[in-house]
């Protein structure tokens, strides 16, 4: 997923996307531990996508003045 695509999402869509990515990551990690898959590239990609989503959400929070403490 490209950063441009993530930037075009609304705040609600961002939260939903983050939840979906976290669910996918959990399932892949579970499969990896069970020995059903060896898709380390996919896990690495999902972690990077989650980081992108979180970074853009944080940028918006700071720019909007809704910083959580």
Jmol script that loads the backbone (N, CA, C; Angstrom):
load data "model"
ATOM      1  N   UNK A   1       0.849  -1.172   0.000  1.00  0.00           N
ATOM      2  CA  UNK A   1       0.000   0.000   0.000  1.00  0.00           C
ATOM      3  C   UNK A   1       0.896   1.237   0.000  1.00  0.00           C
ATOM      4  N   UNK A   2       0.604   2.143  -0.882  1.00  0.00           N
ATOM      5  CA  UNK A   2       1.393   3.360  -1.008  1.00  0.00           C
ATOM      6  C   UNK A   2       0.878   4.432  -0.047  1.00  0.00           C
ATOM      7  N   UNK A   3       1.773   5.333   0.346  1.00  0.00           N
ATOM      8  CA  UNK A   3       1.407   6.396   1.274  1.00  0.00           C
ATOM      9  C   UNK A   3       0.364   7.326   0.648  1.00  0.00           C
ATOM     10  N   UNK A   4       0.443   7.523  -0.655  1.00  0.00           N
ATOM     11  CA  UNK A   4      -0.535   8.394  -1.337  1.00  0.00           C
ATOM     12  C   UNK A   4      -1.944   7.839  -1.171  1.00  0.00           C
ATOM     13  N   UNK A   5      -2.078   6.529  -1.313  1.00  0.00           N
ATOM     14  CA  UNK A   5      -3.383   5.886  -1.173  1.00  0.00           C
ATOM     15  C   UNK A   5      -3.908   6.042   0.252  1.00  0.00           C
ATOM     16  N   UNK A   6      -3.030   5.921   1.234  1.00  0.00           N
ATOM     17  CA  UNK A   6      -3.429   6.037   2.638  1.00  0.00           C
ATOM     18  C   UNK A   6      -3.840   7.474   2.945  1.00  0.00           C
ATOM     19  N   UNK A   7      -3.139   8.428   2.387  1.00  0.00           N
ATOM     20  CA  UNK A   7      -3.448   9.840   2.643  1.00  0.00           C
ATOM     21  C   UNK A   7      -4.832  10.229   2.117  1.00  0.00           C
ATOM     22  N   UNK A   8      -5.332   9.514   1.125  1.00  0.00           N
ATOM     23  CA  UNK A   8      -6.637   9.825   0.549  1.00  0.00           C
ATOM     24  C   UNK A   8      -7.796   9.262   1.369  1.00  0.00           C
ATOM     25  N   UNK A   9      -7.504   8.463   2.377  1.00  0.00           N
ATOM     26  CA  UNK A   9      -8.554   7.884   3.213  1.00  0.00           C
ATOM     27  C   UNK A   9      -9.026   8.891   4.260  1.00  0.00           C
ATOM     28  N   UNK A  10     -10.280   8.744   4.672  1.00  0.00           N
ATOM     29  CA  UNK A  10     -10.794   9.578   5.753  1.00  0.00           C
ATOM     30  C   UNK A  10     -10.294   9.016   7.081  1.00  0.00           C
ATOM     31  N   UNK A  11     -10.535   9.737   8.168  1.00  0.00           N
ATOM     32  CA  UNK A  11     -10.083   9.289   9.485  1.00  0.00           C
ATOM     33  C   UNK A  11     -10.723   7.962   9.878  1.00  0.00           C
ATOM     34  N   UNK A  12     -12.025   7.818   9.616  1.00  0.00           N
ATOM     35  CA  UNK A  12     -12.701   6.557   9.941  1.00  0.00           C
ATOM     36  C   UNK A  12     -12.151   5.407   9.119  1.00  0.00           C
ATOM     37  N   UNK A  13     -11.907   5.671   7.834  1.00  0.00           N
ATOM     38  CA  UNK A  13     -11.349   4.628   6.976  1.00  0.00           C
ATOM     39  C   UNK A  13      -9.942   4.251   7.427  1.00  0.00           C
ATOM     40  N   UNK A  14      -9.189   5.233   7.932  1.00  0.00           N
ATOM     41  CA  UNK A  14      -7.840   4.958   8.443  1.00  0.00           C
ATOM     42  C   UNK A  14      -7.896   4.010   9.637  1.00  0.00           C
ATOM     43  N   UNK A  15      -8.791   4.299  10.578  1.00  0.00           N
ATOM     44  CA  UNK A  15      -8.929   3.436  11.755  1.00  0.00           C
ATOM     45  C   UNK A  15      -9.359   2.027  11.345  1.00  0.00           C
ATOM     46  N   UNK A  16     -10.289   1.961  10.402  1.00  0.00           N
ATOM     47  CA  UNK A  16     -10.763   0.662   9.920  1.00  0.00           C
ATOM     48  C   UNK A  16      -9.630  -0.097   9.230  1.00  0.00           C
ATOM     49  N   UNK A  17      -8.853   0.590   8.423  1.00  0.00           N
ATOM     50  CA  UNK A  17      -7.732  -0.024   7.722  1.00  0.00           C
ATOM     51  C   UNK A  17      -6.686  -0.554   8.711  1.00  0.00           C
ATOM     52  N   UNK A  18      -6.419   0.234   9.757  1.00  0.00           N
ATOM     53  CA  UNK A  18      -5.455  -0.193  10.772  1.00  0.00           C
ATOM     54  C   UNK A  18      -5.927  -1.474  11.467  1.00  0.00           C
ATOM     55  N   UNK A  19      -7.227  -1.519  11.797  1.00  0.00           N
ATOM     56  CA  UNK A  19      -7.780  -2.718  12.435  1.00  0.00           C
ATOM     57  C   UNK A  19      -7.652  -3.939  11.519  1.00  0.00           C
ATOM     58  N   UNK A  20      -7.975  -3.750  10.244  1.00  0.00           N
ATOM     59  CA  UNK A  20      -7.895  -4.859   9.293  1.00  0.00           C
ATOM     60  C   UNK A  20      -6.463  -5.366   9.151  1.00  0.00           C
ATOM     61  N   UNK A  21      -5.523  -4.433   9.048  1.00  0.00           N
ATOM     62  CA  UNK A  21      -4.123  -4.821   8.907  1.00  0.00           C
ATOM     63  C   UNK A  21      -3.623  -5.550  10.142  1.00  0.00           C
ATOM     64  N   UNK A  22      -4.032  -5.081  11.327  1.00  0.00           N
ATOM     65  CA  UNK A  22      -3.635  -5.759  12.565  1.00  0.00           C
ATOM     66  C   UNK A  22      -4.212  -7.170  12.636  1.00  0.00           C
ATOM     67  N   UNK A  23      -5.458  -7.334  12.177  1.00  0.00           N
ATOM     68  CA  UNK A  23      -6.071  -8.668  12.154  1.00  0.00           C
ATOM     69  C   UNK A  23      -5.316  -9.599  11.205  1.00  0.00           C
ATOM     70  N   UNK A  24      -4.973  -9.080  10.021  1.00  0.00           N
ATOM     71  CA  UNK A  24      -4.232  -9.887   9.053  1.00  0.00           C
ATOM     72  C   UNK A  24      -2.873 -10.298   9.614  1.00  0.00           C
ATOM     73  N   UNK A  25      -2.207  -9.343  10.273  1.00  0.00           N
ATOM     74  CA  UNK A  25      -0.899  -9.631  10.855  1.00  0.00           C
ATOM     75  C   UNK A  25      -1.008 -10.708  11.927  1.00  0.00           C
ATOM     76  N   UNK A  26      -2.029 -10.603  12.766  1.00  0.00           N
ATOM     77  CA  UNK A  26      -2.240 -11.602  13.812  1.00  0.00           C
ATOM     78  C   UNK A  26      -2.430 -12.988  13.206  1.00  0.00           C
ATOM     79  N   UNK A  27      -3.272 -13.064  12.177  1.00  0.00           N
ATOM     80  CA  UNK A  27      -3.541 -14.354  11.542  1.00  0.00           C
ATOM     81  C   UNK A  27      -2.283 -14.936  10.908  1.00  0.00           C
ATOM     82  N   UNK A  28      -1.490 -14.088  10.246  1.00  0.00           N
ATOM     83  CA  UNK A  28      -0.263 -14.580   9.634  1.00  0.00           C
ATOM     84  C   UNK A  28       0.745 -15.057  10.670  1.00  0.00           C
ATOM     85  N   UNK A  29       0.865 -14.310  11.773  1.00  0.00           N
ATOM     86  CA  UNK A  29       1.779 -14.728  12.835  1.00  0.00           C
ATOM     87  C   UNK A  29       1.331 -16.057  13.437  1.00  0.00           C
ATOM     88  N   UNK A  30       0.028 -16.209  13.591  1.00  0.00           N
ATOM     89  CA  UNK A  30      -0.510 -17.452  14.129  1.00  0.00           C
ATOM     90  C   UNK A  30      -0.194 -18.615  13.200  1.00  0.00           C
ATOM     91  N   UNK A  31      -0.409 -18.401  11.888  1.00  0.00           N
ATOM     92  CA  UNK A  31      -0.107 -19.443  10.912  1.00  0.00           C
ATOM     93  C   UNK A  31       1.379 -19.770  10.899  1.00  0.00           C
ATOM     94  N   UNK A  32       2.208 -18.751  11.036  1.00  0.00           N
ATOM     95  CA  UNK A  32       3.653 -18.963  11.054  1.00  0.00           C
ATOM     96  C   UNK A  32       4.056 -19.837  12.243  1.00  0.00           C
ATOM     97  N   UNK A  33       3.480 -19.545  13.403  1.00  0.00           N
ATOM     98  CA  UNK A  33       3.795 -20.326  14.601  1.00  0.00           C
ATOM     99  C   UNK A  33       3.269 -21.753  14.517  1.00  0.00           C
ATOM    100  N   UNK A  34       2.188 -21.947  13.779  1.00  0.00           N
ATOM    101  CA  UNK A  34       1.632 -23.286  13.616  1.00  0.00           C
ATOM    102  C   UNK A  34       2.358 -24.060  12.521  1.00  0.00           C
ATOM    103  N   UNK A  35       3.247 -23.392  11.795  1.00  0.00           N
ATOM    104  CA  UNK A  35       3.995 -24.051  10.743  1.00  0.00           C
ATOM    105  C   UNK A  35       3.250 -24.177   9.435  1.00  0.00           C
ATOM    106  N   UNK A  36       2.161 -23.430   9.275  1.00  0.00           N
ATOM    107  CA  UNK A  36       1.347 -23.531   8.070  1.00  0.00           C
ATOM    108  C   UNK A  36       1.848 -22.620   6.943  1.00  0.00           C
ATOM    109  N   UNK A  37       2.640 -21.630   7.279  1.00  0.00           N
ATOM    110  CA  UNK A  37       3.105 -20.696   6.258  1.00  0.00           C
ATOM    111  C   UNK A  37       4.522 -20.249   6.580  1.00  0.00           C
ATOM    112  N   UNK A  38       5.187 -19.755   5.569  1.00  0.00           N
ATOM    113  CA  UNK A  38       6.521 -19.200   5.756  1.00  0.00           C
ATOM    114  C   UNK A  38       6.617 -17.860   5.045  1.00  0.00           C
ATOM    115  N   UNK A  39       5.562 -17.074   5.099  1.00  0.00           N
ATOM    116  CA  UNK A  39       5.491 -15.825   4.346  1.00  0.00           C
ATOM    117  C   UNK A  39       6.031 -14.656   5.170  1.00  0.00           C
ATOM    118  N   UNK A  40       7.333 -14.634   5.352  1.00  0.00           N
ATOM    119  CA  UNK A  40       7.949 -13.552   6.108  1.00  0.00           C
ATOM    120  C   UNK A  40       7.852 -12.219   5.364  1.00  0.00           C
ATOM    121  N   UNK A  41       7.891 -12.262   4.042  1.00  0.00           N
ATOM    122  CA  UNK A  41       7.765 -11.031   3.248  1.00  0.00           C
ATOM    123  C   UNK A  41       6.411 -10.381   3.488  1.00  0.00           C
ATOM    124  N   UNK A  42       5.377 -11.196   3.563  1.00  0.00           N
ATOM    125  CA  UNK A  42       4.032 -10.674   3.780  1.00  0.00           C
ATOM    126  C   UNK A  42       3.912 -10.033   5.162  1.00  0.00           C
ATOM    127  N   UNK A  43       4.485 -10.679   6.165  1.00  0.00           N
ATOM    128  CA  UNK A  43       4.452 -10.142   7.529  1.00  0.00           C
ATOM    129  C   UNK A  43       5.195  -8.806   7.569  1.00  0.00           C
ATOM    130  N   UNK A  44       6.363  -8.768   6.959  1.00  0.00           N
ATOM    131  CA  UNK A  44       7.169  -7.550   6.925  1.00  0.00           C
ATOM    132  C   UNK A  44       6.407  -6.421   6.232  1.00  0.00           C
ATOM    133  N   UNK A  45       5.735  -6.744   5.126  1.00  0.00           N
ATOM    134  CA  UNK A  45       4.951  -5.750   4.388  1.00  0.00           C
ATOM    135  C   UNK A  45       3.781  -5.233   5.201  1.00  0.00           C
ATOM    136  N   UNK A  46       3.097  -6.122   5.914  1.00  0.00           N
ATOM    137  CA  UNK A  46       1.970  -5.713   6.753  1.00  0.00           C
ATOM    138  C   UNK A  46       2.429  -4.783   7.866  1.00  0.00           C
ATOM    139  N   UNK A  47       3.574  -5.104   8.476  1.00  0.00           N
ATOM    140  CA  UNK A  47       4.087  -4.236   9.539  1.00  0.00           C
ATOM    141  C   UNK A  47       4.399  -2.846   9.004  1.00  0.00           C
ATOM    142  N   UNK A  48       4.937  -2.772   7.809  1.00  0.00           N
ATOM    143  CA  UNK A  48       5.239  -1.465   7.200  1.00  0.00           C
ATOM    144  C   UNK A  48       3.956  -0.706   6.870  1.00  0.00           C
ATOM    145  N   UNK A  49       2.934  -1.423   6.378  1.00  0.00           N
ATOM    146  CA  UNK A  49       1.654  -0.783   6.081  1.00  0.00           C
ATOM    147  C   UNK A  49       1.008  -0.228   7.347  1.00  0.00           C
ATOM    148  N   UNK A  50       1.074  -0.985   8.437  1.00  0.00           N
ATOM    149  CA  UNK A  50       0.522  -0.520   9.711  1.00  0.00           C
ATOM    150  C   UNK A  50       1.261   0.734  10.160  1.00  0.00           C
ATOM    151  N   UNK A  51       2.570   0.735  10.005  1.00  0.00           N
ATOM    152  CA  UNK A  51       3.361   1.909  10.385  1.00  0.00           C
ATOM    153  C   UNK A  51       2.975   3.116   9.551  1.00  0.00           C
ATOM    154  N   UNK A  52       2.740   2.919   8.249  1.00  0.00           N
ATOM    155  CA  UNK A  52       2.315   4.031   7.385  1.00  0.00           C
ATOM    156  C   UNK A  52       0.990   4.618   7.854  1.00  0.00           C
ATOM    157  N   UNK A  53       0.037   3.734   8.140  1.00  0.00           N
ATOM    158  CA  UNK A  53      -1.291   4.181   8.571  1.00  0.00           C
ATOM    159  C   UNK A  53      -1.185   4.955   9.880  1.00  0.00           C
ATOM    160  N   UNK A  54      -0.414   4.423  10.823  1.00  0.00           N
ATOM    161  CA  UNK A  54      -0.264   5.092  12.119  1.00  0.00           C
ATOM    162  C   UNK A  54       0.448   6.433  11.974  1.00  0.00           C
ATOM    163  N   UNK A  55       1.437   6.499  11.108  1.00  0.00           N
ATOM    164  CA  UNK A  55       2.175   7.743  10.899  1.00  0.00           C
ATOM    165  C   UNK A  55       1.271   8.822  10.332  1.00  0.00           C
ATOM    166  N   UNK A  56       0.482   8.472   9.342  1.00  0.00           N
ATOM    167  CA  UNK A  56      -0.407   9.456   8.718  1.00  0.00           C
ATOM    168  C   UNK A  56      -1.500   9.886   9.692  1.00  0.00           C
ATOM    169  N   UNK A  57      -2.021   8.945  10.488  1.00  0.00           N
ATOM    170  CA  UNK A  57      -3.022   9.295  11.498  1.00  0.00           C
ATOM    171  C   UNK A  57      -2.425  10.265  12.514  1.00  0.00           C
ATOM    172  N   UNK A  58      -1.185  10.026  12.900  1.00  0.00           N
ATOM    173  CA  UNK A  58      -0.504  10.895  13.870  1.00  0.00           C
ATOM    174  C   UNK A  58      -0.253  12.277  13.268  1.00  0.00           C
ATOM    175  N   UNK A  59       0.154  12.324  12.009  1.00  0.00           N
ATOM    176  CA  UNK A  59       0.366  13.612  11.343  1.00  0.00           C
ATOM    177  C   UNK A  59      -0.919  14.429  11.331  1.00  0.00           C
ATOM    178  N   UNK A  60      -2.028  13.755  11.026  1.00  0.00           N
ATOM    179  CA  UNK A  60      -3.314  14.455  10.999  1.00  0.00           C
ATOM    180  C   UNK A  60      -3.705  14.945  12.386  1.00  0.00           C
ATOM    181  N   UNK A  61      -3.436  14.127  13.406  1.00  0.00           N
ATOM    182  CA  UNK A  61      -3.783  14.521  14.772  1.00  0.00           C
ATOM    183  C   UNK A  61      -2.993  15.755  15.192  1.00  0.00           C
ATOM    184  N   UNK A  62      -1.727  15.789  14.841  1.00  0.00           N
ATOM    185  CA  UNK A  62      -0.893  16.934  15.199  1.00  0.00           C
ATOM    186  C   UNK A  62      -1.321  18.170  14.423  1.00  0.00           C
ATOM    187  N   UNK A  63      -1.576  18.000  13.131  1.00  0.00           N
ATOM    188  CA  UNK A  63      -1.979  19.135  12.281  1.00  0.00           C
ATOM    189  C   UNK A  63      -3.343  19.679  12.694  1.00  0.00           C
ATOM    190  N   UNK A  64      -4.230  18.782  13.161  1.00  0.00           N
ATOM    191  CA  UNK A  64      -5.573  19.190  13.552  1.00  0.00           C
ATOM    192  C   UNK A  64      -5.645  19.728  14.959  1.00  0.00           C
ATOM    193  N   UNK A  65      -4.573  19.627  15.689  1.00  0.00           N
ATOM    194  CA  UNK A  65      -4.568  20.110  17.063  1.00  0.00           C
ATOM    195  C   UNK A  65      -5.295  19.213  18.029  1.00  0.00           C
ATOM    196  N   UNK A  66      -5.510  17.959  17.659  1.00  0.00           N
ATOM    197  CA  UNK A  66      -6.197  17.011  18.539  1.00  0.00           C
ATOM    198  C   UNK A  66      -5.199  16.031  19.126  1.00  0.00           C
ATOM    199  N   UNK A  67      -4.053  16.531  19.505  1.00  0.00           N
ATOM    200  CA  UNK A  67      -2.988  15.691  20.060  1.00  0.00           C
ATOM    201  C   UNK A  67      -3.405  15.100  21.394  1.00  0.00           C
ATOM    202  N   UNK A  68      -3.234  13.785  21.532  1.00  0.00           N
ATOM    203  CA  UNK A  68      -3.562  13.107  22.793  1.00  0.00           C
ATOM    204  C   UNK A  68      -2.327  13.079  23.678  1.00  0.00           C
ATOM    205  N   UNK A  69      -2.548  13.270  24.971  1.00  0.00           N
ATOM    206  CA  UNK A  69      -1.428  13.209  25.918  1.00  0.00           C
ATOM    207  C   UNK A  69      -1.677  12.144  26.938  1.00  0.00           C
TER     208      UNK A  69
END
end "model"
wireframe off; spacefill off
backbone 0.3
color backbone group
